[in-house]
Amino acid sequence: MPEYVVALTTCPIKNSKELARTLVEKRVCACVNIIPKVTSIYHWKDEIVEDSESLLIMKTDTKHIEVLWEAVKKDHPYEVPEYVILPIEWGSQDYLAWISQNVKSQ
């Protein structure tokens, strides 16, 4: 697996900035981009649900995948939060070094 990843989660729009700030303050990810309004359509408890949510795009290194997940679960308002990891196959060395400098082991 590559050394750096992008993690994705969705959350209610009203919670997105607070969740993003908490994750960056905890230094489990270097940066969170918030796409403020996406429409999600999904099955939940035997119904099809349509919600407006924010998409959070979190950048971290592979050493922090599980720590980031634990922080997301702790502070996320959903019963079953989305948490998906996408490998960064290539990126600017300066940017990737910046990620490393801004995430810390707990």
N, C-alpha and C positions, 0 to 999 in steps of 0.2 A: 504494500500500500504506500502511496506517496506520503511525504512527510507533512503535507498541509492539506486541509480539507475545508469545504464549505458545508455548514450544517443549516438545515431549513426547519422552521417551525411556523405554524400559523397561530394567531391568537385574536381575541376580540380587539377591535381597533382601539378601544378605550384603555387597554392594558399594554399596548405595544411599546410605547416609549418607556414606561416604568420597567417593564421586563428587560428591554434592551439595555437600559442604563444599569440595572442591577447586574446583568451578566458581564458587562464591560468593567464595572467597578470591582467585581469579584475576580477579574482578570482571567476568566475561563475562556474568553475569546477576545481578540484584539479589536474587533469592529463588528457592529451590527448595522446593516442597511435595512430600512423599513420601507416596504412597498405598502403604502397606507391603505389601499382598498383593493382587495381581490374578492371575487365571488367564489365561494366553495359550495359544491353540491355533493352530498355524500349520504350514505346510509348511517343512521344512528337509531338504535333501539326500535328496529322494525319500521322506521319511517325514512323517507327521503327528505333531507333537510337542506335548505339553501340559506347560507349566512354570508354577511359581509365581514371580512376579516382583514387583518394585516398579515403580510408575509415578512418574516424576519430572516435575513440572510446573514449568518454568523461565520466569521473566519477564525479558524484556530489551527493548531497543529495536532497531529495524531495522538500525541501524549495526553491531550486534554479532552478527547472525545467523551470519555466516560464521566469526567468531572463536569464538563459542560452539560451532559445529559442529566446528571444529578441536580445541578443548579436549575436547569429548565424545569424538571419535574417538581422541584421544591416551590418554585415561584410562579408556575403556570396555572392559570385558573381552570383549565380543562381537566376532566377526569382521565382522558386518554390523549395527551398532547402528541402532535406530529413531531417526529424527530428523525430526520433523514440526513445521511452523510454522503456528500459527493466529493470524490478525490479531486484535488487540484493537480492536474498532470504537468502543467508548466505555468510559470508566472515570473514576473520581474523579480530578480534576486534581491533588489533593494526592498521591494514590498514584502516578500516572504521573510526576509530578515526582520523587518518591522513587526510582522506577526509574532515571530519568536521573542522579540524584545518586550512585547506587550501582553503575553500570557505567562502566568506564573504557576508553578506547582503549589498545591495546597498543603 
